[in-house]
Amino acid sequence: MKELSTSQLVLTGDLNHHGTLFVGKALIWLSETGFMTASMSYKNPDELVFLAMNGFKFFKPVPKGDIVNFTGKIVNLGNSSITVYVNGVSSLTGEIHVEGFITYVCIDQVTRKKKNHGLVMDDAESTEEIRIRNRALELVS
């Protein structure tokens, strides 16, 4: 499955009362990257809808001025569901700041019922990818 990366500069308007990245803004960036990742493989974003976010975690605060690279990769497929793992890593320090698993469901545009996406998982490329896929199975089951 293809990976997708986006980058975000943390600006003053993105901060919370502690002066670090606001969780709501991080969730927006995480879900945008997840949606674009799923759309790249499914090819029809009009038929994708958000179902759930699992395992969302902040590891450390993100300061103003940091550039966070969000990377998404599909890690689990159901009949109609696509689960994407997204993490946010500082491009300045290389440290992971945030991660989460986002599940989207394919729906028929007319009936609004779940629809098979027809995607097939590729083989995992590393032990880290196997670990993330196993974690996704635990979280979305």
Secondary structure, DSSP 8 states (H G I E B T S, - for coil): --EEEEEEE--GGGB-TTSBB-HHHHHHHHHHHHHHHHHHHH--GGGEEEEEEEEEEE-S--BTT-EEEEEEEEEEE-SSEEEEEEEEEETTT--EEEEEEEEEEEB-TTT--B-----------SHHHHHHHHHHHHHH-
